[in-house]
Each structure stands twice: as structure tokens, then as C-alpha cells.
């Protein structure tokens, strides 16, 4: 049985800059990934797997501006505004 990280990274294309999500998406350019029958945005899963919990009240911003990028170095927690 594959682990969540194994399943996740099967759907990632590593480029010299961004890590591009090749799995399903939400129609707005963001990747989606299912864990235990619940769907999450792939960049949020990547951030939580490799950095840690997203602070309460914050959202994840793509510094690179590539919506299907899941490279945690390209993300930062910010306020919604």
C-alpha cells in the first residue's frame, strides 16, 4: 500500500523552478488531491506535509504565481486580504 507522500509525488513534475501538479484540478488552475475520501487543494497538502500546519486564519499564497505549483519554497502563509 502506497503512503500519502508516495501517492502525492506520483502526480508531481519537478522542473528546475516549480513543482507542477499533474493530477486533477478544481477548474481554477489549482491541483486537487484526495485523502481518505476528502478532497484538498494540492498546494496546501504539499505545504502541510513539508513545512507544517497552515496557521489559523491564514491562507497559502503562491509567490511564483503558478497555481498548479506545489513547491513549498514558492508558498507563504498570508492573510486573505
ABEGO torsion letter per residue (X at the ends): XBBAAAAAAAABBBBAABBBBABBBAGAGBBBBBBGGBBBBAAAAAAAAAAEBBBBGBBBBBAAGBAABABAAABBBBBAX
